[in-house]
Amino acid sequence: MRMRRREAETFSLSFLDVIACGFGAVILLLIITLAFEPISAQEEVEQIKQRAADSKAIREDLIKERQTLQKELEDKRRQLAQSQAQLAELGAELQQADRQFGSAKATADAGIKAEERLKAVQQSLSEEMRRLLAQRNDKPIATDAPIGGIPVDSEYVIFIIDTSGSMKQGAWSLVVSKMREILDSYPKVQGVQIMNDQGQYMFPTYAGQWIPDSPQRRAVIMEQLRTWNSYSASNPAPGIAQAITTFYRPDRPTSIFVFGDDFNGRSIDDVVSIVAKTNRRGNAGQSPIRIHTFGFPVLPIYTKNQVGNFTRFAHLMRILAEQNAGSFVGLNSVK
């Protein structure tokens, strides 16, 4: 009986030791886990905050990029609208040019037919008439003979025309007539150019270059002049300055014809100084560009309260003509 009681007691103590060790291990694990858990949770919170900040920054960048793209889209739309408007304008100019070309071609054909009839008449002349005609043609004609007081000795001709409302309403038919007279006095030149008082070209496709001379092109120029509308500030200074700076060559005789009725510029001396600096004299002591000026008395006739501007215009034109080997023509009527 004693042996059995001892064995039971021994077994019970061992079992309690095992259970105690197990509980101790569990408690130790809980202590270790709880000791490191706050650190892990804090790191997780920091990571979440960092990801939130990154997401916010990315969102702001996307918003800015979207705004930039929207602005670029609006700019492209405006450019497209401008391009479409320019295309429509070019289409209208092309149609007008086609009509003018047809008119010019008809004029040229009529000139060719007239020349053929003239040749036929010349062939039918008697021997005596031919002899008299030959004697007439043998007489030398001076190439630099003046026409109406204006020397005709230039190979290139530029017209600067005031396209303001006063000129269009009061003297445009006379402008067309005078331009035709001047072109007729130059039977053949190397190049022609037409600008308004602001330096805007009548034919933008020839901006900065010469328009080749031919009877057909002259017909187109005169046809375009009749209906030419272009912004004007009644100040020929910009057009004169642009013409001289663009087309000045020391070895190229050029004549500039200025048509106008008004000068709204600040200073006459400034205009004269700019022209003098650009139109420099060559080796022969003469400026290669002649400046001929025409004053149309529109303001004295129609707007008597602006006679002062016309007087300033005439004064400026007279000085430019005198200093640049040209002539000043003051018209006393617009008819």
Residue frames relative to the residue before (quaternion, step in Angstrom):
aa qw qx qy qz dx dy dz
M 1.0000 0.0000 0.0000 0.0000 0.00 0.00 0.00
R 0.6440 0.5252 -0.3201 0.4548 3.59 0.92 -0.74
M 0.6308 0.5428 -0.3368 0.4405 3.62 0.94 -0.75
R 0.6649 0.5048 -0.3101 0.4549 3.61 0.86 -0.77
R 0.6526 0.5069 -0.3355 0.4523 3.61 0.89 -0.78
R 0.6445 0.5260 -0.3230 0.4513 3.64 0.94 -0.74
E 0.6562 0.5060 -0.3182 0.4605 3.55 0.91 -0.83
A 0.6548 0.5086 -0.3247 0.4551 3.59 0.92 -0.77
E 0.6585 0.5062 -0.3173 0.4577 3.59 0.91 -0.76
T 0.6379 0.5281 -0.3282 0.4544 3.59 0.98 -0.80
F 0.6548 0.5140 -0.3004 0.4656 3.59 0.90 -0.87
S 0.6641 0.5113 -0.3096 0.4491 3.59 0.92 -0.81
L 0.6607 0.4972 -0.3255 0.4586 3.62 0.92 -0.70
S 0.6451 0.5123 -0.3293 0.4615 3.58 0.94 -0.74
F 0.6472 0.5235 -0.3219 0.4511 3.53 0.94 -0.85
L 0.6526 0.5051 -0.3137 0.4697 3.58 0.95 -0.78
D 0.6238 0.5324 -0.3485 0.4539 3.58 1.01 -0.69
V 0.6556 0.5107 -0.3148 0.4587 3.56 0.93 -0.87
I 0.6593 0.5021 -0.3142 0.4632 3.54 0.91 -0.92
A 0.6571 0.5172 -0.3172 0.4472 3.59 0.91 -0.81
C 0.6454 0.5119 -0.3203 0.4678 3.54 0.98 -0.81
G 0.6434 0.5260 -0.3278 0.4492 3.60 0.98 -0.83
F 0.6623 0.4879 -0.3153 0.4733 3.55 0.91 -0.91
G 0.6341 0.5394 -0.3378 0.4391 3.58 1.00 -0.77
A 0.6474 0.5188 -0.3167 0.4599 3.55 1.00 -0.83
V 0.6434 0.5211 -0.3215 0.4594 3.56 0.97 -0.89
I 0.6617 0.5015 -0.3102 0.4630 3.56 0.90 -0.93
L 0.6391 0.5271 -0.3288 0.4534 3.60 1.00 -0.81
L 0.6461 0.5095 -0.3187 0.4705 3.59 1.00 -0.82
L 0.6457 0.5119 -0.3303 0.4603 3.59 0.94 -0.81
I 0.6441 0.5181 -0.3320 0.4544 3.57 0.95 -0.82
I 0.6591 0.5066 -0.3119 0.4601 3.59 0.92 -0.91
T 0.6656 0.5114 -0.3018 0.4521 3.58 0.94 -0.95
L 0.6941 0.4646 -0.2843 0.4707 3.57 0.84 -0.92
A 0.6086 0.5633 -0.3613 0.4263 3.60 1.09 -0.56
F 0.7614 0.3671 -0.1985 0.4961 3.65 0.97 -0.82
E 0.5275 0.6747 -0.4084 0.3158 3.64 1.12 -0.37
P 0.6526 0.5093 -0.3554 0.4341 3.71 0.80 -0.75
I 0.6315 0.5290 -0.3390 0.4544 3.59 1.00 -0.76
S 0.6658 0.4930 -0.3095 0.4667 3.61 0.88 -0.87
A 0.6537 0.5082 -0.3212 0.4595 3.61 0.93 -0.81
Q 0.6528 0.5109 -0.3212 0.4578 3.60 0.96 -0.79
E 0.6387 0.5150 -0.3249 0.4704 3.56 0.99 -0.80
E 0.6411 0.5272 -0.3258 0.4527 3.56 0.98 -0.81
V 0.6378 0.5204 -0.3227 0.4673 3.56 1.02 -0.84
E 0.6584 0.5102 -0.3129 0.4564 3.59 0.93 -0.87
Q 0.6407 0.5224 -0.3210 0.4622 3.56 1.01 -0.80
I 0.6468 0.5136 -0.3212 0.4634 3.56 0.99 -0.87
K 0.6415 0.5183 -0.3237 0.4638 3.60 0.99 -0.84
Q 0.6573 0.5177 -0.3114 0.4505 3.58 0.96 -0.87
R 0.6504 0.5009 -0.3156 0.4759 3.58 1.01 -0.85
A 0.6299 0.5277 -0.3367 0.4598 3.59 1.04 -0.76
A 0.6553 0.5029 -0.3126 0.4689 3.59 0.98 -0.86
D 0.6403 0.5162 -0.3235 0.4679 3.59 1.00 -0.82
S 0.6509 0.5157 -0.3149 0.4596 3.58 0.95 -0.85
K 0.6453 0.5166 -0.3194 0.4633 3.57 1.01 -0.81
A 0.6538 0.5104 -0.3164 0.4603 3.59 0.96 -0.86
I 0.6428 0.5130 -0.3179 0.4719 3.57 1.00 -0.87
R 0.6461 0.5223 -0.3238 0.4527 3.59 0.97 -0.81
E 0.6553 0.5003 -0.3155 0.4697 3.57 0.96 -0.84
D 0.6335 0.5202 -0.3315 0.4671 3.59 1.01 -0.79
L 0.6571 0.5068 -0.3126 0.4622 3.58 0.96 -0.81
I 0.6294 0.5239 -0.3348 0.4662 3.59 1.04 -0.76
K 0.6590 0.4998 -0.3089 0.4695 3.59 0.94 -0.88
E 0.6515 0.5113 -0.3145 0.4639 3.57 0.96 -0.86
R 0.6356 0.5231 -0.3263 0.4646 3.57 1.02 -0.77
Q 0.6514 0.5066 -0.3176 0.4671 3.58 0.94 -0.85
T 0.6418 0.5202 -0.3219 0.4625 3.58 1.00 -0.82
L 0.6660 0.4982 -0.3001 0.4671 3.56 0.93 -0.89
Q 0.6328 0.5218 -0.3355 0.4633 3.60 1.02 -0.73
K 0.6460 0.5097 -0.3194 0.4700 3.58 0.99 -0.83
E 0.6510 0.5008 -0.3171 0.4741 3.59 0.96 -0.86
L 0.6317 0.5318 -0.3342 0.4544 3.59 1.02 -0.74
E 0.6492 0.5044 -0.3179 0.4723 3.58 0.98 -0.82
D 0.6345 0.5243 -0.3281 0.4634 3.59 1.01 -0.82
K 0.6572 0.5043 -0.3098 0.4666 3.56 0.94 -0.87
R 0.6398 0.5193 -0.3327 0.4586 3.58 1.00 -0.75
R 0.6490 0.5008 -0.3207 0.4745 3.58 1.00 -0.80
Q 0.6451 0.5132 -0.3215 0.4658 3.58 0.97 -0.83
L 0.6335 0.5256 -0.3267 0.4644 3.56 1.03 -0.79
A 0.6545 0.5046 -0.3165 0.4657 3.58 0.96 -0.85
Q 0.6508 0.5029 -0.3164 0.4727 3.59 1.00 -0.81
S 0.6486 0.5124 -0.3201 0.4629 3.57 0.97 -0.83
Q 0.6470 0.5101 -0.3250 0.4643 3.57 0.98 -0.78
A 0.6450 0.5122 -0.3204 0.4679 3.57 1.03 -0.81
Q 0.6538 0.4999 -0.3096 0.4763 3.58 0.99 -0.83
L 0.6329 0.5275 -0.3342 0.4577 3.56 1.01 -0.77
A 0.6472 0.5038 -0.3210 0.4735 3.57 0.98 -0.81
E 0.6499 0.5140 -0.3176 0.4610 3.58 1.00 -0.83
L 0.6507 0.5061 -0.3126 0.4719 3.57 0.99 -0.84
G 0.6238 0.5353 -0.3406 0.4565 3.56 1.06 -0.72
A 0.6511 0.5009 -0.3154 0.4751 3.58 1.00 -0.81
E 0.6458 0.5087 -0.3193 0.4714 3.58 1.00 -0.82
L 0.6333 0.5298 -0.3350 0.4539 3.58 1.01 -0.76
Q 0.6487 0.5049 -0.3203 0.4708 3.57 0.95 -0.83
Q 0.6531 0.5013 -0.3171 0.4706 3.56 0.97 -0.84
A 0.6447 0.5153 -0.3209 0.4647 3.58 1.00 -0.82
D 0.6200 0.5341 -0.3419 0.4620 3.59 1.02 -0.74
R 0.6581 0.4951 -0.3138 0.4726 3.58 0.97 -0.87
Q 0.6617 0.5019 -0.3096 0.4630 3.56 0.97 -0.86
F 0.6314 0.5295 -0.3360 0.4560 3.55 1.03 -0.77
G 0.6401 0.5186 -0.3274 0.4628 3.55 1.00 -0.80
S 0.6534 0.5000 -0.3121 0.4749 3.58 0.99 -0.81
A 0.6619 0.5034 -0.3069 0.4630 3.55 0.97 -0.91
K 0.6366 0.5260 -0.3318 0.4561 3.58 1.00 -0.78
A 0.6390 0.5129 -0.3294 0.4691 3.57 1.01 -0.79
T 0.6462 0.5129 -0.3202 0.4657 3.57 1.01 -0.82
A 0.6549 0.5110 -0.3100 0.4625 3.56 0.97 -0.87
D 0.6383 0.5179 -0.3303 0.4639 3.58 0.98 -0.81
A 0.6428 0.5122 -0.3264 0.4668 3.57 0.99 -0.80
G 0.6441 0.5178 -0.3203 0.4631 3.59 1.04 -0.78
I 0.6398 0.5177 -0.3297 0.4625 3.58 1.00 -0.80
K 0.6548 0.5064 -0.3148 0.4644 3.57 0.96 -0.85
A 0.6408 0.5161 -0.3277 0.4643 3.57 1.00 -0.81
E 0.6440 0.5151 -0.3198 0.4665 3.57 1.03 -0.83
E 0.6395 0.5167 -0.3308 0.4633 3.59 1.00 -0.75
R 0.6499 0.4977 -0.3276 0.4718 3.59 1.00 -0.79
L 0.6290 0.5333 -0.3371 0.4541 3.59 1.05 -0.76
K 0.6433 0.5100 -0.3261 0.4688 3.59 0.99 -0.79
A 0.6393 0.5238 -0.3304 0.4558 3.56 1.00 -0.78
V 0.6495 0.5022 -0.3173 0.4746 3.58 1.02 -0.80
Q 0.6450 0.5213 -0.3281 0.4522 3.58 0.96 -0.85
Q 0.6505 0.5222 -0.3232 0.4468 3.58 1.00 -0.75
S 0.6950 0.4688 -0.2736 0.4715 3.55 1.16 -0.57
L 0.4474 0.6929 -0.4593 0.3299 3.61 1.23 0.04
S 0.5124 -0.6267 0.4918 0.3207 3.51 -1.15 0.59
E 0.6768 -0.4909 0.3481 0.4240 3.56 -1.25 0.28
E 0.6473 0.5192 -0.3295 0.4504 3.58 0.99 -0.74
M 0.6592 0.4994 -0.3111 0.4682 3.57 0.98 -0.82
R 0.6278 0.5267 -0.3391 0.4620 3.56 1.03 -0.71
R 0.6403 0.5268 -0.3291 0.4519 3.57 1.02 -0.82
L 0.6629 0.5017 -0.3032 0.4656 3.57 0.96 -0.87
L 0.6420 0.5214 -0.3195 0.4626 3.56 1.03 -0.79
A 0.6396 0.5228 -0.3205 0.4636 3.57 1.04 -0.82
Q 0.6365 0.5195 -0.3304 0.4645 3.59 0.99 -0.81
R 0.6501 0.5188 -0.3138 0.4579 3.57 1.01 -0.80
N 0.6936 0.4755 -0.2795 0.4633 3.55 0.98 -0.88
D 0.6111 0.5707 -0.3554 0.4177 3.60 1.18 -0.44
K 0.5488 0.6128 -0.4116 0.3923 3.59 1.19 -0.28
P 0.4143 -0.7194 0.4903 0.2653 3.60 -0.74 0.98
I 0.1932 -0.7537 0.6200 0.1009 3.52 -1.13 0.78
A 0.3988 -0.7274 0.5030 0.2425 3.58 -0.67 1.05
T 0.4033 -0.7392 0.4889 0.2277 3.55 -0.79 1.06
D 0.7340 0.3837 -0.2424 0.5053 3.55 1.20 -0.40
A 0.2932 0.7685 -0.5179 0.2349 3.57 1.16 0.53
P 0.4557 -0.7074 0.4623 0.2798 3.59 -0.88 0.87
I 0.2146 -0.7354 0.6298 0.1284 3.53 -1.16 0.71
G 0.8295 -0.0727 0.0135 0.5536 3.56 -0.42 1.22
G 0.7192 -0.4347 0.2504 0.4808 3.58 1.07 0.71
I 0.6489 0.4846 -0.3148 0.4950 3.62 1.27 -0.05
P 0.3875 -0.7261 0.5098 0.2507 3.65 -0.61 1.03
V 0.2161 -0.7591 0.6038 0.1114 3.54 -1.02 0.91
D 0.3489 0.7534 -0.4779 0.2868 3.57 0.33 1.24
S 0.5550 0.6160 -0.3911 0.3994 3.59 1.17 0.39
E 0.4029 -0.7167 0.5234 0.2236 3.52 -1.15 0.69
Y 0.7572 0.2411 -0.1386 0.5910 3.57 1.29 -0.36
V 0.1300 -0.8027 0.5819 0.0157 3.56 -0.98 0.93
I 0.0706 -0.7803 0.6213 0.0098 3.56 -0.98 0.97
F 0.1631 -0.7629 0.6194 0.0878 3.56 -1.00 0.90
I 0.0707 -0.7598 0.6457 0.0279 3.56 -0.96 0.97
I 0.0305 -0.8473 0.5252 -0.0738 3.56 -0.28 1.32
D 0.3974 -0.6871 0.5634 0.2290 3.54 -0.97 0.96
T 0.1185 -0.8202 0.5589 0.0280 3.59 -0.57 1.20
S 0.2897 0.7800 -0.5070 0.2249 3.59 1.13 0.59
G 0.6984 -0.4853 0.3276 0.4117 3.55 -1.27 0.26
S 0.6350 0.5354 -0.3448 0.4373 3.60 0.98 -0.76
M 0.6667 0.4853 -0.3018 0.4784 3.58 0.98 -0.82
K 0.6577 0.5189 -0.3170 0.4446 3.59 0.92 -0.87
Q 0.7416 0.4187 -0.2280 0.4719 3.56 0.93 -0.88
G 0.8003 0.3681 -0.1708 0.4414 3.57 0.94 -0.80
A 0.8469 0.1499 -0.0381 0.5087 3.61 1.02 -0.57
W 0.3704 0.7818 -0.4670 0.1830 3.61 1.18 0.11
S 0.6236 0.5274 -0.3571 0.4533 3.60 0.97 -0.68
L 0.6513 0.4923 -0.3181 0.4818 3.59 1.07 -0.71
V 0.5879 0.5587 -0.3632 0.4586 3.60 1.09 -0.65
V 0.6586 0.5015 -0.3061 0.4702 3.58 0.88 -0.93
S 0.6684 0.5104 -0.3048 0.4470 3.58 0.92 -0.91
K 0.6876 0.4791 -0.2937 0.4598 3.60 0.89 -0.90
M 0.6345 0.5191 -0.3425 0.4589 3.57 0.99 -0.70
R 0.6342 0.5172 -0.3349 0.4672 3.59 1.02 -0.75
E 0.6368 0.5265 -0.3334 0.4540 3.59 0.98 -0.82
I 0.6716 0.4919 -0.3119 0.4579 3.59 0.89 -0.87
L 0.6550 0.5004 -0.3222 0.4655 3.59 0.92 -0.84
D 0.6436 0.5195 -0.3264 0.4576 3.58 1.00 -0.74
S 0.6493 0.5140 -0.3251 0.4567 3.59 1.12 -0.60
Y 0.6888 0.3425 -0.2548 0.5860 3.59 1.34 -0.18
P 0.2205 -0.8232 0.5029 0.1441 3.64 0.16 1.19
K 0.8047 -0.0188 0.0442 0.5917 3.58 1.02 -0.75
V 0.0317 0.7781 -0.6258 0.0434 3.57 -0.85 1.02
Q 0.6054 -0.5774 0.4135 0.3593 3.53 -1.30 0.26
G 0.8115 -0.0815 0.0794 0.5732 3.58 1.08 -0.68
V 0.1785 -0.7612 0.6180 0.0821 3.54 -1.25 0.63
Q 0.0224 0.7794 -0.6260 -0.0112 3.58 -1.20 0.53
I 0.1265 -0.7837 0.6067 0.0420 3.58 -1.09 0.82
M 0.0351 0.7828 -0.6167 0.0756 3.57 -0.82 1.09
N 0.4140 -0.6614 0.5401 0.3153 3.55 -1.24 0.28
D 0.7444 -0.4329 0.2618 0.4359 3.58 -1.27 0.09
Q 0.6741 0.4722 -0.2939 0.4861 3.62 1.23 -0.36
G 0.5706 -0.6157 0.3720 0.3962 3.58 1.27 0.04
Q 0.4611 0.6618 -0.4625 0.3681 3.61 1.23 0.34
Y 0.4083 -0.7437 0.4830 0.2167 3.55 -0.84 1.03
M 0.5154 -0.6200 0.4916 0.3290 3.55 -1.11 0.71
F 0.7680 0.1762 -0.0930 0.6086 3.58 1.08 -0.79
P 0.2922 -0.8070 0.4840 0.1707 3.62 -0.05 1.25
T 0.5962 0.5784 -0.3765 0.4103 3.61 1.10 -0.52
Y 0.7173 0.3813 -0.2395 0.5317 3.60 1.24 -0.38
A 0.2619 0.7867 -0.5202 0.2046 3.60 1.17 0.46
G 0.8404 0.1660 -0.1454 0.4950 3.56 -0.85 1.01
Q 0.7404 0.3117 -0.2161 0.5549 3.60 1.23 0.14
W 0.5834 -0.6100 0.4188 0.3350 3.54 -1.29 0.35
I 0.3762 -0.6717 0.5873 0.2496 3.54 -1.21 0.66
P 0.4204 -0.7097 0.4914 0.2794 3.63 -0.60 1.03
D 0.4130 -0.7302 0.4966 0.2228 3.54 -0.98 0.89
S 0.2363 0.7249 -0.6264 0.1620 3.55 -1.07 0.86
P 0.6349 -0.5310 0.3768 0.4158 3.62 -1.14 0.41
Q 0.6406 0.5286 -0.3336 0.4461 3.59 0.99 -0.76
R 0.6807 0.4797 -0.2979 0.4667 3.59 0.92 -0.87
R 0.6142 0.5326 -0.3539 0.4624 3.58 1.05 -0.65
A 0.6342 0.5198 -0.3325 0.4658 3.58 1.00 -0.75
V 0.6470 0.5039 -0.3180 0.4758 3.59 1.01 -0.79
I 0.6339 0.5362 -0.3325 0.4474 3.60 0.97 -0.83
M 0.6885 0.4715 -0.2944 0.4658 3.59 0.84 -0.94
E 0.6369 0.5164 -0.3348 0.4644 3.59 1.02 -0.70
Q 0.6662 0.4913 -0.3028 0.4725 3.59 0.97 -0.82
L 0.6202 0.5703 -0.3472 0.4118 3.59 1.00 -0.78
R 0.6266 0.5743 -0.3507 0.3931 3.60 0.94 -0.79
T 0.8008 0.2469 -0.1153 0.5333 3.61 1.02 -0.75
W 0.3593 0.7634 -0.4740 0.2519 3.59 1.24 0.29
N 0.0043 0.7766 -0.6288 0.0382 3.55 -0.83 1.06
S 0.1724 0.7747 -0.5850 0.1669 3.56 -0.70 1.10
Y 0.5823 -0.6087 0.4065 0.3538 3.57 -1.04 0.78
S 0.0219 -0.7945 0.6063 -0.0240 3.55 -1.00 0.90
A 0.2400 -0.7594 0.5890 0.1371 3.56 -1.14 0.75
S 0.4537 -0.7014 0.4346 0.3367 3.59 1.29 0.29
N 0.5916 0.5137 -0.3767 0.4943 3.55 0.96 0.93
P 0.2175 -0.8317 0.4954 0.1246 3.63 -0.15 1.22
A 0.4402 0.7301 -0.4483 0.2686 3.61 1.22 -0.20
P 0.6750 0.4833 -0.3356 0.4452 3.70 0.77 -0.83
G 0.6634 0.5071 -0.3175 0.4494 3.59 0.93 -0.82
I 0.6520 0.5055 -0.3188 0.4665 3.60 0.95 -0.85
A 0.6639 0.5070 -0.3108 0.4534 3.59 0.89 -0.92
Q 0.6738 0.4869 -0.3086 0.4623 3.60 0.89 -0.86
A 0.6415 0.5304 -0.3331 0.4430 3.60 0.95 -0.83
I 0.6962 0.4681 -0.2883 0.4616 3.59 0.87 -0.91
T 0.6931 0.4743 -0.2956 0.4553 3.61 0.83 -0.91
T 0.6887 0.4821 -0.2906 0.4570 3.60 1.05 -0.67
F 0.8256 0.2758 -0.1005 0.4818 3.59 0.80 -1.00
Y 0.4245 0.7071 -0.4758 0.3058 3.62 1.19 0.16
R 0.1230 0.7319 -0.6649 0.0848 3.54 -1.03 0.97
P 0.4785 -0.7081 0.4249 0.2985 3.61 -0.71 0.96
D 0.7479 0.3685 -0.2082 0.5114 3.60 1.16 -0.52
R 0.6437 0.5148 -0.3248 0.4639 3.62 1.19 0.34
P 0.2933 -0.7696 0.5396 0.1747 3.63 -0.31 1.20
T 0.0427 0.8057 -0.5823 0.0998 3.56 -0.69 1.14
S 0.1640 -0.7697 0.6096 0.0952 3.57 -1.10 0.73
I 0.1597 -0.7619 0.6232 0.0754 3.54 -1.01 0.94
F 0.1263 -0.7740 0.6183 0.0511 3.57 -0.90 0.99
V 0.1330 -0.8020 0.5816 0.0299 3.56 -0.64 1.19
F 0.0942 -0.7755 0.6239 0.0234 3.58 -0.80 1.10
G 0.3181 0.7654 -0.5228 0.1995 3.60 -0.76 0.93
D 0.2690 -0.7614 0.5679 0.1596 3.54 -1.36 0.04
D 0.7870 0.2681 -0.0909 0.5482 3.58 1.23 -0.23
F 0.0556 -0.7672 0.6372 0.0483 3.54 -1.23 0.60
N 0.0811 -0.8197 0.5670 -0.0056 3.54 -0.44 1.29
G 0.4016 0.7357 -0.4646 0.2857 3.57 1.23 0.22
R 0.6130 -0.5871 0.3954 0.3509 3.55 -1.26 0.39
S 0.8386 0.0581 0.0391 0.5402 3.56 0.78 -1.03
I 0.3977 -0.6961 0.5481 0.2383 3.56 -0.92 0.94
D 0.6410 0.5482 -0.3310 0.4231 3.58 0.97 -0.85
D 0.6212 0.5443 -0.3535 0.4392 3.62 1.01 -0.72
V 0.6575 0.5026 -0.3143 0.4651 3.58 0.94 -0.86
V 0.6593 0.5060 -0.3102 0.4616 3.58 0.89 -0.91
S 0.6566 0.5191 -0.3126 0.4492 3.59 0.97 -0.84
I 0.6526 0.5138 -0.3218 0.4546 3.60 0.92 -0.86
V 0.6614 0.4996 -0.3078 0.4672 3.57 0.93 -0.88
A 0.6607 0.5196 -0.3140 0.4415 3.60 0.92 -0.87
K 0.6607 0.5070 -0.3138 0.4561 3.59 1.01 -0.78
T 0.7222 0.4445 -0.2515 0.4665 3.58 1.00 -0.79
N 0.7365 0.3816 -0.2157 0.5152 3.59 0.87 -0.96
R 0.0074 0.8506 -0.5240 0.0435 3.56 0.57 1.20
R 0.5255 -0.6426 0.4644 0.3086 3.54 -1.11 0.70
G 0.4285 -0.7111 0.5034 0.2393 3.57 -1.07 0.76
N 0.7718 -0.3395 0.2522 0.4748 3.55 -1.30 -0.28
A 0.6765 0.4877 -0.2927 0.4677 3.59 1.10 -0.64
G 0.5412 -0.6510 0.3883 0.3640 3.58 1.25 0.06
Q 0.6537 0.4832 -0.3119 0.4919 3.58 1.23 0.29
S 0.4803 -0.6642 0.4904 0.2959 3.56 -1.02 0.80
P 0.4718 -0.6996 0.4523 0.2887 3.61 -0.90 0.86
I 0.7281 0.3744 -0.2327 0.5250 3.62 1.17 -0.42
R 0.2115 -0.7449 0.6231 0.1100 3.53 -0.84 1.06
I 0.1569 -0.7736 0.6065 0.0954 3.59 -1.05 0.74
H 0.0613 -0.7800 0.6225 -0.0178 3.54 -0.56 1.26
T 0.1200 -0.8284 0.5470 0.0156 3.56 -0.82 0.98
F 0.1490 -0.7706 0.6170 0.0565 3.54 -1.13 0.81
G 0.1638 -0.7876 0.5895 0.0727 3.55 -0.83 1.05
F 0.1742 -0.7864 0.5885 0.0704 3.57 -0.64 1.17
P 0.3370 -0.7961 0.4670 0.1858 3.65 -0.49 1.15
V 0.1160 0.8211 -0.5484 0.1074 3.58 0.74 1.03
L 0.6905 0.4984 -0.2918 0.4355 3.58 0.83 -0.98
P 0.6733 0.4828 -0.3334 0.4499 3.66 0.81 -0.78
I 0.6977 0.4768 -0.2787 0.4563 3.59 1.07 -0.70
Y 0.8103 0.3067 -0.1326 0.4815 3.57 0.78 -1.06
T 0.7948 0.1458 -0.0707 0.5849 3.62 1.05 -0.69
K 0.1635 -0.8465 0.5001 0.0805 3.56 0.27 1.26
N 0.6121 0.5642 -0.3591 0.4219 3.59 1.17 -0.37
Q 0.7118 0.4014 -0.2582 0.5154 3.61 1.25 -0.09
V 0.2355 0.7951 -0.5266 0.1871 3.57 1.11 0.58
G 0.5891 0.6027 -0.3690 0.3918 3.60 1.09 -0.69
N 0.6558 0.5028 -0.3201 0.4633 3.61 0.95 -0.78
F 0.6445 0.5059 -0.3316 0.4677 3.58 1.00 -0.73
T 0.6259 0.5273 -0.3380 0.4648 3.59 1.04 -0.73
R 0.6446 0.5026 -0.3170 0.4811 3.61 0.98 -0.79
F 0.6309 0.5270 -0.3331 0.4619 3.58 1.01 -0.80
A 0.6748 0.4904 -0.3022 0.4613 3.59 0.86 -0.96
H 0.6344 0.5306 -0.3305 0.4548 3.59 1.00 -0.79
L 0.6671 0.4925 -0.2976 0.4731 3.59 0.92 -0.91
M 0.6754 0.5004 -0.3062 0.4469 3.58 0.86 -0.91
R 0.6348 0.5266 -0.3323 0.4575 3.58 1.03 -0.75
I 0.6612 0.4976 -0.3146 0.4650 3.60 0.94 -0.82
L 0.6573 0.5101 -0.3192 0.4537 3.60 0.89 -0.91
A 0.6582 0.5058 -0.3147 0.4604 3.59 0.95 -0.83
E 0.6781 0.4980 -0.3010 0.4491 3.59 0.89 -0.90
Q 0.7376 0.4288 -0.2384 0.4639 3.59 0.91 -0.88
N 0.7630 0.3282 -0.1864 0.5247 3.61 1.19 -0.29
A 0.6062 -0.6405 0.3316 0.3351 3.55 1.02 0.99
G 0.5269 0.6401 -0.4043 0.3862 3.56 1.09 0.73
S 0.4374 -0.6634 0.5386 0.2803 3.53 -1.33 -0.30
F 0.2411 -0.7439 0.6048 0.1509 3.54 -1.13 0.74
V 0.1019 -0.7868 0.6086 0.0164 3.54 -0.82 1.09
G 0.1029 -0.7946 0.5974 0.0333 3.57 -0.52 1.20
L 0.2423 -0.7932 0.5436 0.1289 3.59 -0.36 1.21
N 0.3082 -0.7676 0.5369 0.1659 3.58 -1.04 0.78
S 0.7623 0.2152 -0.1569 0.5899 3.58 1.25 0.18
V 0.3549 -0.7220 0.5476 0.2301 3.58 -1.24 0.41
K 0.6187 0.5150 -0.3543 0.4759 3.57 1.22 0.35
